């Protein structure tokens, strides 16, 4: 039997990446995932672009007097070096979207197996069992995810749209990866998020936990008894998987952090009053 979840009526436009309430009210591009990234605080994208630009400039300087290379060859080397962070980022995104899509489709198929009846609230059901991805890296990750789901997870809802209501201001939309129960403890009603990572040697990113908390809290605010948060990390190259379970009894810090991220994202420079004379 598929359980009923209390969910807000929200639509998402893939082209503009914007959310809207079903009454037509636009929620814009602000989302739980975007705001959560502020919690990492390292501004990696800007830093990597700046470093790549310096490397590119240094290549041009080092080889400009080297007659064994043509000007065009040197410029091409510099261009390739400058684009390296973007290529690596895009490659990781492709691998991540591959196993994410498989996990989504597989969970939807499992949900549909529990009941063939139409559910009044769309939980993302599918009657088609998905095939594993063909690309080797994606396939390794998808196989690990399937094994984990089969052993530990009873999917309830996949790719669910939620609405987080902050302490002040307008609500923030988002889309959860999965709501599920654990086979080992059916009383635990969990929200789960899949995250592709480079290596388990690195600590869990704050944004991953903050985002997961916000999804869980949004579901709780809508009247769902979410008891735990589950972060599942997958090493993209090896396909290895690690799952981390957190209770809401220790979520106060994450809640404060997410609210702080909201305040930062909505900060506006105050009105400036110019002071000084002609030499100011």
VEXDREN-2710 file (C-alpha; in Angstrom, 1 decimal):
% VEXDREN-2710
k/r/px/py/pz
1/UNK/0.0/0.0/0.0
2/UNK/1.3/3.4/-0.9
3/UNK/1.2/5.9/1.9
4/UNK/-0.4/9.3/1.6
5/UNK/2.0/12.2/1.9
6/UNK/0.8/15.8/2.6
7/UNK/2.5/17.9/-0.1
8/UNK/2.0/21.5/-1.4
9/UNK/0.9/21.9/-5.0
10/UNK/4.0/23.1/-6.8
11/UNK/5.0/23.0/-10.4
12/UNK/8.6/23.3/-11.8
13/UNK/9.5/24.7/-15.2
14/UNK/12.5/22.8/-16.6
15/UNK/13.4/25.5/-19.2
16/UNK/13.5/28.4/-16.7
17/UNK/14.4/26.4/-13.6
18/UNK/11.6/28.2/-11.7
19/UNK/9.0/26.9/-9.3
20/UNK/5.3/28.1/-9.2
21/UNK/2.4/27.4/-7.0
22/UNK/-0.6/25.8/-8.7
23/UNK/-2.5/29.0/-8.4
24/UNK/0.0/30.6/-10.7
25/UNK/2.1/32.5/-8.1
26/UNK/5.8/32.4/-9.2
27/UNK/8.3/31.3/-6.6
28/UNK/11.3/32.2/-8.8
29/UNK/14.7/30.6/-9.0
30/UNK/15.4/30.7/-5.2
31/UNK/15.4/27.1/-4.0
32/UNK/16.5/25.0/-1.1
33/UNK/19.5/23.6/-3.0
34/UNK/20.7/27.0/-4.1
35/UNK/20.5/28.5/-0.7
36/UNK/22.1/25.5/1.0
37/UNK/25.3/26.0/-1.0
38/UNK/26.0/29.2/0.8
39/UNK/26.8/27.2/3.9
40/UNK/30.0/25.8/2.4
41/UNK/31.4/29.3/2.4
42/UNK/34.4/28.4/0.3
43/UNK/33.2/29.9/-3.0
44/UNK/35.0/27.2/-4.9
45/UNK/33.6/28.2/-8.3
46/UNK/35.0/31.7/-8.2
47/UNK/38.3/30.5/-6.7
48/UNK/38.8/27.8/-9.3
49/UNK/38.0/30.2/-12.2
50/UNK/40.5/32.7/-10.8
51/UNK/43.2/30.1/-10.5
52/UNK/42.6/28.7/-14.0
53/UNK/42.9/32.2/-15.4
54/UNK/46.3/32.7/-13.6
55/UNK/47.5/29.3/-15.0
56/UNK/46.4/30.3/-18.5
57/UNK/48.2/33.7/-18.3
58/UNK/51.4/32.0/-16.9
59/UNK/51.4/29.5/-19.8
60/UNK/51.3/32.4/-22.3
61/UNK/54.2/34.2/-20.5
62/UNK/56.4/31.1/-20.2
63/UNK/56.1/30.0/-23.8
64/UNK/55.9/33.3/-25.6
65/UNK/59.7/33.2/-26.2
66/UNK/59.7/29.5/-27.1
67/UNK/60.1/29.2/-30.9
68/UNK/59.4/25.4/-30.9
69/UNK/55.7/26.3/-30.6
70/UNK/53.6/28.5/-32.8
71/UNK/51.5/31.3/-31.3
72/UNK/48.4/29.3/-32.1
73/UNK/49.6/26.2/-30.3
74/UNK/50.5/28.3/-27.2
75/UNK/47.1/30.0/-27.1
76/UNK/45.4/26.6/-27.5
77/UNK/47.4/25.2/-24.5
78/UNK/46.4/28.2/-22.4
79/UNK/42.8/27.9/-23.4
80/UNK/42.7/24.2/-22.5
81/UNK/44.3/24.9/-19.1
82/UNK/41.8/27.6/-18.4
83/UNK/38.8/25.4/-19.2
84/UNK/40.0/22.4/-17.1
85/UNK/37.9/23.2/-14.0
86/UNK/34.8/23.6/-16.2
87/UNK/35.4/20.3/-18.0
88/UNK/35.9/18.4/-14.7
89/UNK/32.8/20.0/-13.2
90/UNK/30.7/19.1/-16.3
91/UNK/32.0/15.6/-16.3
92/UNK/31.1/15.1/-12.7
93/UNK/27.6/16.6/-13.4
94/UNK/27.0/14.1/-16.2
95/UNK/28.0/11.2/-14.0
96/UNK/25.8/12.5/-11.2
97/UNK/22.8/13.0/-13.4
98/UNK/23.1/9.5/-14.7
99/UNK/22.9/7.6/-11.4
100/UNK/20.4/10.2/-10.0
101/UNK/18.1/9.5/-12.9
102/UNK/18.4/5.7/-12.4
103/UNK/17.7/6.0/-8.7
104/UNK/14.7/8.1/-9.4
105/UNK/13.3/5.7/-12.0
106/UNK/14.0/2.6/-10.0
107/UNK/12.3/4.0/-6.9
108/UNK/9.3/5.0/-9.0
109/UNK/9.1/1.5/-10.4
110/UNK/9.2/0.0/-6.9
111/UNK/6.5/2.4/-5.7
112/UNK/4.3/1.3/-8.5
113/UNK/4.7/-2.4/-7.7
114/UNK/3.1/-1.8/-4.3
115/UNK/-0.1/-0.5/-5.8
116/UNK/-1.5/-0.2/-9.3
117/UNK/-4.2/2.3/-8.2
118/UNK/-3.9/5.9/-9.0
119/UNK/-2.7/8.1/-6.1
120/UNK/-4.5/11.4/-5.6
121/UNK/-1.1/13.1/-5.1
122/UNK/1.5/12.4/-7.7
123/UNK/4.3/10.5/-6.0
124/UNK/6.1/9.8/-9.3
125/UNK/5.1/6.3/-10.1
126/UNK/6.2/4.3/-13.1
127/UNK/5.3/0.9/-14.5
128/UNK/8.6/0.5/-16.4
129/UNK/11.6/-1.1/-14.7
130/UNK/14.6/1.0/-15.7
131/UNK/17.7/-0.4/-17.3
132/UNK/21.1/0.3/-15.8
133/UNK/23.1/3.0/-17.5
134/UNK/25.5/1.9/-20.3
135/UNK/28.4/4.2/-19.4
136/UNK/30.7/2.3/-17.0
137/UNK/31.1/5.0/-14.3
138/UNK/27.4/5.6/-14.2
139/UNK/26.7/1.9/-14.2
140/UNK/28.9/1.2/-11.2
141/UNK/27.2/3.9/-9.2
142/UNK/23.7/2.8/-10.3
143/UNK/24.5/-0.9/-9.3
144/UNK/25.6/0.3/-5.8
145/UNK/22.4/2.3/-5.5
146/UNK/20.2/-0.6/-6.6
147/UNK/21.9/-2.9/-4.1
148/UNK/21.5/-0.4/-1.3
149/UNK/17.8/0.2/-2.1
150/UNK/17.0/-3.5/-2.3
151/UNK/18.7/-4.2/1.0
152/UNK/17.7/-1.2/3.1
153/UNK/15.0/1.0/1.5
154/UNK/11.2/1.0/1.0
155/UNK/10.5/4.0/-1.3
156/UNK/7.4/6.0/-0.5
157/UNK/7.8/9.0/-2.8
158/UNK/10.4/10.0/-5.4
159/UNK/11.3/13.6/-6.6
160/UNK/8.7/15.3/-4.4
161/UNK/8.3/19.1/-4.4
162/UNK/8.3/20.7/-1.0
163/UNK/8.0/24.2/0.5
164/UNK/10.2/25.3/3.4
165/UNK/8.6/28.1/5.5
166/UNK/11.4/30.2/7.1
167/UNK/11.0/32.1/10.3
168/UNK/10.4/35.2/8.3
169/UNK/9.7/36.0/4.7
170/UNK/8.2/34.0/1.8
171/UNK/8.5/30.2/1.5
172/UNK/11.3/28.4/-0.4
173/UNK/10.6/25.5/-2.8
174/UNK/12.7/22.4/-3.4
175/UNK/12.6/18.9/-4.8
176/UNK/13.6/15.9/-2.6
177/UNK/15.3/12.9/-4.0
178/UNK/13.4/10.4/-2.0
179/UNK/11.1/9.8/1.0
180/UNK/11.3/6.3/2.3
181/UNK/11.1/3.9/5.2
182/UNK/14.0/1.7/6.4
183/UNK/13.4/-2.1/6.2
184/UNK/15.4/-2.5/9.4
185/UNK/13.2/-0.1/11.3
186/UNK/9.8/0.5/9.6
187/UNK/9.0/3.2/12.2
188/UNK/11.6/5.5/10.8
189/UNK/10.1/7.7/8.1
190/UNK/13.0/9.3/6.3
191/UNK/14.0/11.9/3.7
192/UNK/17.0/10.8/1.6
193/UNK/19.4/12.6/-0.7
194/UNK/21.9/11.0/-3.2
195/UNK/25.2/12.9/-3.5
196/UNK/28.1/12.1/-5.9
197/UNK/31.5/12.8/-4.4
198/UNK/35.1/12.7/-5.6
199/UNK/36.4/10.7/-2.6
200/UNK/35.2/9.6/0.9
201/UNK/38.5/11.0/2.2
202/UNK/36.9/14.4/2.2
203/UNK/34.5/15.5/4.9
204/UNK/30.8/15.7/4.3
205/UNK/30.0/19.2/2.9
206/UNK/27.9/21.4/5.1
207/UNK/25.6/22.2/2.2
208/UNK/24.7/18.5/1.8
209/UNK/23.5/18.3/5.4
210/UNK/21.8/21.7/5.4
211/UNK/19.9/20.9/2.2
212/UNK/18.8/17.5/3.5
213/UNK/17.6/19.1/6.8
214/UNK/15.6/21.7/4.9
215/UNK/13.9/19.0/2.8
216/UNK/13.0/17.1/6.0
217/UNK/11.8/20.2/7.8
218/UNK/9.7/21.3/4.8
219/UNK/8.0/17.9/4.9
220/UNK/7.4/18.1/8.6
221/UNK/6.0/21.6/8.2
222/UNK/3.4/20.1/5.7
223/UNK/2.3/17.6/8.3
224/UNK/4.5/14.5/7.6
225/UNK/6.1/12.7/10.4
226/UNK/9.7/12.6/9.1
227/UNK/11.9/11.1/11.9
228/UNK/15.3/10.9/10.2
229/UNK/17.6/12.3/7.5
230/UNK/19.7/9.9/5.3
231/UNK/22.6/11.2/3.2
232/UNK/23.9/8.7/0.7
233/UNK/27.3/9.5/-0.8
234/UNK/28.6/7.7/-3.9
235/UNK/32.2/7.9/-5.1
236/UNK/31.8/8.6/-8.8
237/UNK/34.8/6.7/-10.1
238/UNK/34.7/3.6/-7.8
239/UNK/30.9/3.4/-7.4
240/UNK/31.4/2.8/-3.7
241/UNK/28.5/3.9/-1.4
242/UNK/28.3/5.2/2.2
243/UNK/25.0/6.1/3.9
244/UNK/24.7/8.4/6.9
245/UNK/21.6/8.6/9.1
246/UNK/20.8/11.6/11.3
247/UNK/18.0/12.2/13.7
248/UNK/16.0/15.4/14.0
249/UNK/16.9/15.6/17.7
250/UNK/20.3/16.9/16.6
251/UNK/19.1/19.1/13.8
252/UNK/18.9/22.5/15.6
253/UNK/22.4/23.5/14.3
254/UNK/21.4/22.7/10.8
255/UNK/18.2/24.7/11.2
256/UNK/20.1/27.8/12.4
257/UNK/22.6/27.4/9.6
258/UNK/19.9/27.2/6.9
259/UNK/18.1/30.2/8.3
260/UNK/21.4/32.1/8.2
261/UNK/21.9/31.1/4.6
262/UNK/18.4/32.4/3.8
263/UNK/19.3/35.8/5.4
264/UNK/22.6/35.9/3.4
265/UNK/20.9/35.1/0.1
266/UNK/18.3/37.8/0.7
267/UNK/20.6/40.5/2.0
268/UNK/20.4/43.8/0.2
269/UNK/22.9/46.6/0.6
270/UNK/21.4/49.4/2.7
271/UNK/20.9/52.9/1.3
272/UNK/24.2/54.7/1.2
273/UNK/24.6/58.3/2.2
274/UNK/27.7/59.9/0.6
275/UNK/29.7/61.9/3.0
276/UNK/32.7/64.2/2.1
277/UNK/33.7/67.0/-0.1
278/UNK/35.3/67.1/-3.5
279/UNK/38.4/65.2/-2.4
280/UNK/36.4/62.4/-0.7
END
